[in-house]
Amino acid sequence: MVVKPSPGTQERENRNMGWFSYAVPEFTWDHFYLGRYFNRPRGDFKEYDLIYIEDGGNWGSFTGGGPPVVYMAFDSTLSEEHYRIRYEQAKRADLVLLDHDRLSRFPKARRLSFCVNDHVYKPFPKDTDVAYHCMSGKHSGSPGGVERSELRGYLGDFCKSAGYSYRSGAMGLMEYAASMGSARIVVNWPRTLLNRPHRVFDAMACGACLVTGKLPPLPEEHRQVGVNYVEFEKKEELPVILKRLLDTGEWKPIAEAGYKLVMSEHTWQIRARELRQMLEKELGL
């Protein structure tokens, strides 16, 4: 069983994350939301082999005997408060899985990197030069929100003056995926220095050339700057980078290399096999 609150994450084929999206031979599952501060006997779910809690919005605990509990964290790098409440949740689990945070920050932690729902994120005919869809928000509870908002306007002004087509703004999942899928370049800005957004791999799966603010190094993800994507440190670097990529066609081989990386290592089909082997090794399932 997978515990997660929001309706969009309980989708199957149209799930916004790869984990537990489309059917795979390794697992069958049901989605549950048990309330924001639940306390439930594990025995209530004895028909399941595993209780798998995804990140936030469903804080709580299980008591007594029953299926083992796995906790997956992927938003713990956004702030100290995000980390603190996830650490407390992780202490109650039998196994902790981390998307991109440092393993040393959690008990009983193992790496299970993000994977793409490649039934949703995929290439489309390229009709847009630059796409930028980072959620922003200028309030203090939105880490990186001010920088993301400023970057949105900066890119819009640059693309207009340079004659490049540009798409931005909030969209529903399928429109969002199609926008990235039809873009030659997708620009991304991580919320914090520790954060590697899911958009990194989603953009690559869309066959776009990812141009992103600096990402934390994670050797197990096998991504290489300058090969699978391009990094920048300040928005003022973007005019030179984008003109070079678009005017010379250099965006194409980088986009192709990013796509090959994701398809060979970062889809749900691949990650499901890894997770199945990990659960057997760590929990005997």
Secondary structure, DSSP 8 states (H G I E B T S, - for coil): -EE--SGGGG-STT-SSSTT-S-BTTB---EE---TEEEEEGGGGTTSS-EEEESSS-EEEEESSSS-EEEEESSTTS-HHHHHHHHHHHTTSSEEEESSS-GGGSTTEEE----B-TTTS------EEEEE------STTSTTHHHHHHHHHHHHHHHHHHT--EEES---HHHHHHHHHTEEEEEE--SSTT---THHHHHHHTT-EEEEE-----GGG---BTTTBEEESSGGGHHHHHHHHHHHSTHHHHHHHHHHHHHHHSBHHHHHHHHHHHHHHHH--
